[in-house]
């Protein structure tokens, strides 16, 4: 009798296990920055919900891949960039990764005529200094040393990449009250050159670059006035996100700035400065991104 009871109970347990295994929901992993060997666009190795590809723009000074992730296949390409200041502004890389996760899970956010490209980290060497990781990281990985975090602003050549672009470039730039290196010449750094090459081989409708920290949306220009499209992009993102809008960054003199170089090439570009160095302010930025995508859907 006991043997029969044990056999019945065992059958029930096995049956429940089989049911759970076959009926349990499948969890899809977020997009991660997996190693890439090719330098051309290729399919992301996973099961994306949205049509996702990635392109290796080039490598950093220390040979880390600089990768662009593409979502959707529309004719209008809108580019979002994080991590130009590496580990010093690590939250700008995190907000870019959060956007990638959101687009993967919510493909209908992307209008049919739009292609979204995200470069989560333009300065991977600077990010590695602070997080100790290549690619995806968490807030818990970030160094608690102020000196380490500050050092992560620069690439492996100790150049501030946002002083290395061809708009008012100078060998010695300014960061608040500090003098920083702008490189030996404009685009002397492999990271900025990789970005330049991508921009010049793609027809970009608009560019959003995340920085921290000031809390605002800033238009770009390079002695040619603010483009009407840039003004619209600035106001659209600012109104939806709740950040204040500014026509220019006037807190201190900026040389070799990336968005201003984009403006020099007549590409609408804005700088979105997160309020602090710790938070992604995801709700605010998601609202801004959605508003921009809806604008380009027209």
C-alpha positions as CSV (number, residue, x, y, z in Angstrom):
1,X,0.0,0.0,0.0
2,X,2.8,2.5,1.0
3,X,4.7,1.6,-2.2
4,X,1.6,2.4,-4.3
5,X,1.1,5.8,-2.5
6,X,4.8,6.8,-3.1
7,X,4.4,5.9,-6.8
8,X,1.3,8.0,-7.2
9,X,2.9,11.0,-5.4
10,X,6.1,10.6,-7.6
11,X,4.0,10.6,-10.7
12,X,2.2,13.8,-9.6
13,X,5.5,15.6,-8.9
14,X,6.9,14.6,-12.3
15,X,3.7,15.6,-14.1
16,X,3.7,19.1,-12.4
17,X,7.4,19.5,-13.3
18,X,6.7,18.7,-17.0
19,X,3.7,21.1,-17.0
20,X,5.7,23.9,-15.5
21,X,8.6,23.4,-17.9
22,X,6.4,23.5,-21.0
23,X,4.0,26.3,-19.8
24,X,6.4,28.6,-18.0
25,X,6.9,32.0,-19.7
26,X,10.1,32.5,-21.6
27,X,12.2,35.4,-20.4
28,X,14.0,37.3,-23.2
29,X,17.5,38.6,-22.1
30,X,18.2,42.3,-22.7
31,X,20.5,43.4,-25.5
32,X,24.1,43.0,-24.3
33,X,27.3,44.1,-25.8
34,X,28.6,40.8,-26.9
35,X,32.1,40.5,-28.5
36,X,32.2,41.2,-32.2
37,X,34.8,40.1,-34.6
38,X,33.5,41.7,-37.9
39,X,33.7,45.4,-38.7
40,X,30.5,45.3,-40.8
41,X,26.9,45.3,-39.8
42,X,25.7,41.9,-38.6
43,X,22.8,40.4,-36.8
44,X,22.9,40.5,-33.0
45,X,23.3,36.9,-31.7
46,X,20.1,36.4,-29.7
47,X,16.3,36.4,-30.3
48,X,15.4,40.1,-30.6
49,X,11.8,41.1,-30.5
50,X,12.5,43.9,-32.9
51,X,14.7,43.8,-36.0
52,X,18.1,44.6,-34.3
53,X,21.5,44.8,-35.9
54,X,24.8,46.2,-34.8
55,X,27.8,47.9,-36.4
56,X,31.3,48.1,-35.0
57,X,32.4,51.7,-35.8
58,X,36.0,51.0,-34.8
59,X,38.0,50.3,-31.7
60,X,39.3,52.4,-28.8
61,X,43.0,53.1,-28.0
62,X,43.0,50.0,-25.9
63,X,41.2,48.0,-28.7
64,X,37.7,47.8,-27.2
65,X,34.9,47.8,-29.8
66,X,32.8,50.9,-30.2
67,X,29.4,49.6,-31.2
68,X,26.3,51.1,-32.7
69,X,23.0,49.2,-32.2
70,X,20.2,49.7,-34.8
71,X,16.5,49.2,-34.2
72,X,14.0,49.4,-37.0
73,X,14.6,49.8,-40.7
74,X,13.1,53.2,-41.6
75,X,14.7,55.7,-43.9
76,X,15.1,58.4,-41.2
77,X,18.0,57.5,-38.9
78,X,17.9,59.1,-35.4
79,X,21.1,58.6,-33.4
80,X,21.4,58.5,-29.6
81,X,24.9,58.6,-28.1
82,X,26.1,58.0,-24.5
83,X,29.4,57.6,-22.7
84,X,31.5,60.1,-24.6
85,X,33.0,61.0,-21.2
86,X,33.3,57.3,-20.2
87,X,33.2,56.5,-16.5
88,X,32.9,60.1,-15.4
89,X,29.5,60.2,-16.9
90,X,28.7,56.5,-16.6
91,X,24.9,57.3,-16.1
92,X,24.8,58.5,-19.7
93,X,25.9,55.0,-20.8
94,X,23.3,53.4,-18.6
95,X,20.4,55.5,-19.9
96,X,21.5,54.4,-23.4
97,X,21.4,50.8,-22.4
98,X,18.0,51.3,-20.8
99,X,16.8,52.7,-24.2
100,X,18.1,49.7,-25.9
101,X,16.2,47.4,-23.5
102,X,13.0,49.4,-24.0
103,X,13.2,49.4,-27.8
104,X,13.8,45.6,-27.8
105,X,10.7,45.0,-25.6
106,X,8.6,47.7,-27.2
107,X,9.2,47.7,-31.0
108,X,6.0,49.6,-31.7
109,X,7.6,52.7,-30.2
110,X,9.7,53.0,-33.4
111,X,7.8,54.6,-36.3
112,X,7.8,52.6,-39.6
113,X,9.8,55.3,-41.3
114,X,12.4,55.6,-38.6
115,X,15.6,53.7,-37.8
116,X,17.0,54.2,-34.2
117,X,20.7,53.9,-33.7
118,X,22.2,53.8,-30.2
119,X,25.9,54.1,-29.4
120,X,25.9,53.4,-25.7
121,X,29.6,54.0,-25.0
122,X,31.8,56.1,-27.2
123,X,34.7,56.0,-24.7
124,X,34.9,52.4,-23.6
125,X,38.4,52.7,-22.1
126,X,37.3,55.6,-19.8
127,X,34.3,53.5,-18.8
128,X,36.5,50.5,-18.0
129,X,38.6,52.6,-15.6
130,X,35.5,53.2,-13.5
131,X,33.4,50.1,-13.8
132,X,36.1,47.4,-14.3
133,X,33.9,45.9,-17.0
134,X,33.8,45.9,-20.8
135,X,30.3,46.6,-22.1
136,X,27.2,46.3,-19.9
137,X,27.5,47.1,-16.2
138,X,25.4,48.0,-13.2
139,X,25.5,51.0,-10.8
140,X,27.0,48.6,-8.2
141,X,30.1,48.2,-10.5
142,X,31.0,51.9,-10.4
143,X,34.1,52.9,-8.4
144,X,33.5,54.8,-5.2
145,X,36.8,56.7,-5.6
146,X,36.3,60.3,-6.9
147,X,39.8,60.3,-8.4
148,X,39.1,57.1,-10.4
149,X,35.7,58.4,-11.6
150,X,37.3,61.7,-12.7
151,X,40.0,59.9,-14.6
152,X,37.4,58.0,-16.5
153,X,36.3,61.2,-18.3
154,X,39.3,60.8,-20.6
155,X,40.4,58.1,-23.1
156,X,43.5,56.1,-22.7
157,X,45.6,58.9,-24.2
158,X,44.2,61.2,-21.5
159,X,42.3,63.2,-24.1
160,X,38.8,64.7,-23.5
161,X,37.0,63.3,-26.5
162,X,34.4,66.1,-26.4
163,X,37.3,68.5,-27.1
164,X,38.6,66.6,-30.1
165,X,36.1,67.5,-32.8
166,X,36.4,70.1,-35.5
167,X,34.5,73.1,-34.2
168,X,36.8,75.7,-32.6
169,X,39.2,72.9,-31.8
170,X,42.2,73.8,-29.5
171,X,45.0,71.6,-28.2
172,X,44.1,72.8,-24.7
173,X,40.4,72.8,-23.8
174,X,38.5,73.8,-20.7
175,X,36.4,71.7,-18.4
176,X,34.8,74.0,-15.8
177,X,38.0,75.6,-14.3
178,X,40.4,72.8,-15.4
179,X,42.6,72.7,-18.5
180,X,42.2,69.4,-20.5
181,X,43.8,67.9,-23.6
182,X,41.9,68.3,-26.8
183,X,44.4,66.0,-28.6
184,X,47.2,66.8,-31.0
185,X,44.7,67.9,-33.6
186,X,41.0,67.6,-34.4
187,X,40.1,63.9,-34.7
188,X,43.5,62.8,-33.5
189,X,41.8,60.1,-31.4
190,X,40.6,56.8,-32.8
191,X,37.3,57.1,-31.0
192,X,36.3,60.5,-32.4
193,X,37.5,59.4,-35.9
194,X,35.3,56.3,-35.7
195,X,32.3,58.5,-34.9
196,X,33.2,60.9,-37.7
197,X,33.5,58.1,-40.2
198,X,30.1,56.8,-39.2
199,X,28.4,60.2,-39.4
200,X,29.9,60.9,-42.8
201,X,28.7,57.6,-44.3
202,X,25.1,57.9,-43.0
203,X,22.3,60.3,-43.6
204,X,21.3,61.2,-40.1
205,X,18.0,63.0,-39.5
206,X,18.9,64.0,-35.9
207,X,21.3,63.3,-33.1
208,X,20.8,63.3,-29.3
209,X,23.9,63.2,-27.1
210,X,23.7,62.5,-23.4
211,X,26.0,64.2,-20.9
212,X,25.9,65.0,-17.1
213,X,25.4,67.0,-15.1
214,X,23.4,70.3,-15.4
215,X,19.8,69.3,-16.2
216,X,18.9,70.7,-19.5
217,X,18.6,70.4,-23.3
218,X,21.1,72.5,-25.3
219,X,21.0,73.3,-29.0
220,X,24.1,73.1,-31.1
221,X,25.8,75.5,-33.5
222,X,29.2,76.3,-34.9
223,X,29.1,80.0,-35.9
224,X,26.3,79.2,-38.4
225,X,23.4,79.9,-36.1
226,X,21.1,77.3,-34.7
227,X,19.4,75.3,-37.4
228,X,15.6,75.5,-37.4
229,X,15.4,71.7,-37.2
230,X,17.7,71.8,-34.1
231,X,15.5,74.4,-32.4
232,X,12.5,72.1,-33.0
233,X,14.5,69.1,-31.7
234,X,15.5,71.0,-28.6
235,X,12.0,72.2,-27.7
236,X,10.5,68.8,-28.5
237,X,12.8,66.9,-26.2
238,X,12.7,69.6,-23.5
239,X,8.9,70.0,-23.4
240,X,8.3,66.2,-23.1
241,X,11.0,65.5,-20.6
242,X,10.6,68.5,-18.4
243,X,14.2,69.6,-18.8
244,X,14.7,73.4,-19.4
245,X,15.7,74.3,-23.0
246,X,18.7,76.4,-23.9
247,X,19.9,77.8,-27.2
248,X,23.5,77.4,-26.3
249,X,25.9,76.1,-23.5
250,X,27.3,79.3,-21.9
251,X,28.5,78.0,-18.5
252,X,32.1,78.1,-19.7
253,X,33.9,78.1,-23.1
254,X,33.7,74.9,-25.1
255,X,36.1,73.9,-27.9
256,X,36.1,70.8,-30.0
257,X,32.5,69.9,-29.0
258,X,30.8,66.9,-30.8
259,X,27.3,68.3,-31.2
260,X,28.7,71.7,-32.4
261,X,30.7,69.8,-35.0
262,X,27.5,68.0,-36.1
263,X,25.9,71.5,-36.5
264,X,28.9,72.6,-38.6
265,X,27.9,69.7,-40.9
266,X,24.3,70.9,-40.9
267,X,23.1,67.9,-38.9
268,X,20.5,68.7,-36.2
269,X,22.0,67.8,-32.8
270,X,21.2,68.4,-29.2
271,X,23.0,67.8,-25.9
272,X,20.8,66.4,-23.1
273,X,22.5,67.0,-19.7
274,X,21.2,64.7,-17.0
275,X,20.7,66.5,-13.6
276,X,23.3,64.5,-11.6
277,X,26.1,62.0,-12.3
278,X,24.2,59.2,-10.5
279,X,20.7,59.0,-12.0
280,X,19.5,58.1,-15.5
281,X,16.2,60.0,-15.0
282,X,14.7,57.3,-17.2
283,X,11.1,58.5,-17.0
284,X,12.1,62.0,-18.2
285,X,14.4,60.7,-20.9
286,X,12.0,58.1,-22.2
287,X,9.4,60.8,-22.6
288,X,11.9,62.9,-24.5
289,X,12.9,60.1,-26.8
290,X,9.3,59.2,-27.6
291,X,8.5,62.8,-28.4
292,X,11.5,62.9,-30.8
293,X,10.6,59.7,-32.5
294,X,7.0,60.9,-32.9
295,X,8.3,64.1,-34.4
296,X,10.3,62.2,-37.0
297,X,7.4,59.9,-37.8
298,X,5.8,62.8,-39.7
